[in-house]
């Protein structure tokens, strides 16, 4: 399986503007810019917000899968992912989950969430090697 997303950018770093489009179409020419990323003066998204959303979604699904394997089903799982940046470095992501799950105790729920924290695909992706390829149009 492969998933794709495209980014377009025009202009310089601070005054330029970009658009993000995903294969599914859920993001379709969605605005991103210096202002949406660092200032908050415009409507739009930013890479760090999207990473936090992806991590929250992946982690929550991983918890649901683990519960299913134990014969349980959540009534509700809600995760907030807080991505922390210091300067131009992402220094961490904190995942806070609240669950309503019949038949589980706090210790077992924490055990499941710790395993999901380490093993969801986005957690694993944050530890992989990245490669790139460049094509210049003259």
C-alpha positions as CSV (number, residue, x, y, z in Angstrom):
1,X,0.0,0.0,0.0
2,X,1.2,3.5,-0.8
3,X,-0.3,6.8,0.2
4,X,0.6,10.1,-1.3
5,X,0.3,13.8,-0.5
6,X,1.5,16.8,-2.6
7,X,2.8,20.2,-1.5
8,X,3.0,23.2,-3.8
9,X,4.9,26.4,-2.7
10,X,5.3,29.8,-4.4
11,X,7.4,32.7,-3.1
12,X,9.9,33.2,-0.4
13,X,9.8,31.5,3.1
14,X,8.0,34.3,5.0
15,X,5.7,35.9,2.4
16,X,5.1,32.8,0.2
17,X,2.2,30.5,0.2
18,X,1.6,26.8,-0.3
19,X,-1.1,24.3,-0.8
20,X,-1.3,20.7,0.5
21,X,-3.4,18.0,-1.3
22,X,-3.8,14.4,-0.2
23,X,-4.6,11.3,-2.3
24,X,-8.0,10.9,-0.6
25,X,-8.9,14.5,-1.4
26,X,-9.7,15.3,2.2
27,X,-7.0,18.0,1.9
28,X,-7.4,19.7,-1.5
29,X,-5.3,22.8,-2.0
30,X,-5.4,23.4,1.7
31,X,-3.5,26.6,2.6
32,X,-0.2,26.6,4.5
33,X,2.3,29.3,5.0
34,X,4.8,30.9,7.4
35,X,1.8,32.6,9.0
36,X,-0.2,29.4,9.5
37,X,2.9,27.6,10.7
38,X,4.5,30.1,13.1
39,X,2.3,33.1,13.6
40,X,-1.3,31.9,13.5
41,X,-2.6,34.9,11.6
42,X,-4.2,33.0,8.7
43,X,-6.7,30.1,8.3
44,X,-4.8,27.0,7.2
45,X,-2.7,24.2,8.5
46,X,1.0,23.4,9.0
47,X,3.2,20.3,8.9
48,X,3.5,20.0,12.7
49,X,-0.3,20.1,13.2
50,X,-0.7,17.4,10.5
51,X,1.9,15.2,12.2
52,X,0.1,15.6,15.5
53,X,-3.2,14.7,13.9
54,X,-1.7,11.7,12.2
55,X,-0.1,10.5,15.4
56,X,-3.3,11.0,17.4
57,X,-5.3,9.0,14.8
58,X,-2.8,6.2,14.5
59,X,-2.3,5.8,18.2
60,X,-6.1,5.8,18.9
61,X,-6.6,3.1,16.3
62,X,-3.7,1.0,17.7
63,X,-5.4,1.2,21.1
64,X,-8.7,0.1,19.6
65,X,-6.9,-2.9,17.8
66,X,-5.3,-3.9,21.1
67,X,-8.6,-3.8,22.9
68,X,-10.2,-5.9,20.2
69,X,-7.5,-8.5,20.5
70,X,-8.4,-8.7,24.2
71,X,-12.1,-9.2,23.4
72,X,-13.1,-5.6,24.4
73,X,-14.7,-2.7,22.6
74,X,-14.4,0.9,23.4
75,X,-17.5,3.0,23.6
76,X,-15.3,6.0,23.1
77,X,-11.6,6.8,22.7
78,X,-10.4,10.4,22.4
79,X,-6.7,11.3,22.0
80,X,-5.1,14.7,22.1
81,X,-1.6,14.8,20.6
82,X,0.5,17.7,21.6
83,X,3.6,18.3,19.5
84,X,6.3,20.4,21.1
85,X,8.8,22.5,19.1
86,X,11.8,24.3,20.4
87,X,13.2,26.6,17.8
88,X,13.1,24.6,14.6
89,X,13.2,21.2,16.2
90,X,10.4,18.9,17.1
91,X,11.3,17.7,20.6
92,X,8.4,15.5,21.4
93,X,4.8,14.4,21.0
94,X,2.7,13.8,24.1
95,X,-0.4,11.5,23.6
96,X,-3.2,11.9,26.1
97,X,-6.0,9.4,25.7
98,X,-9.4,9.2,27.5
99,X,-11.3,6.0,27.1
100,X,-14.7,4.6,28.0
101,X,-14.1,0.9,27.8
102,X,-16.3,-1.6,29.7
103,X,-14.5,-4.5,31.4
104,X,-11.0,-3.0,31.7
105,X,-9.2,-1.6,34.7
106,X,-6.8,1.4,34.8
107,X,-3.6,-0.6,34.9
108,X,-4.6,-2.8,31.9
109,X,-5.7,0.3,29.9
110,X,-2.4,2.0,30.7
111,X,-0.5,-1.1,29.6
112,X,-2.3,-1.2,26.3
113,X,-1.8,2.5,25.6
114,X,2.0,2.3,26.4
115,X,2.3,-0.6,23.8
116,X,0.3,1.5,21.3
117,X,2.5,4.5,22.0
118,X,5.6,2.5,21.0
119,X,4.1,0.4,18.2
120,X,1.6,2.5,16.2
121,X,2.8,3.1,12.7
122,X,3.4,6.8,13.1
123,X,5.5,6.2,16.3
124,X,7.6,3.8,14.3
125,X,7.8,6.1,11.3
126,X,9.4,8.8,13.5
127,X,12.3,6.4,13.9
128,X,12.9,5.5,10.3
129,X,15.5,6.6,7.7
130,X,14.3,9.3,5.4
131,X,15.4,9.6,1.7
132,X,14.8,12.2,-0.9
133,X,15.3,12.8,-4.6
134,X,15.6,16.1,-6.4
135,X,14.6,17.1,-10.0
136,X,15.5,20.6,-11.2
137,X,13.5,22.1,-14.1
138,X,15.6,24.6,-16.0
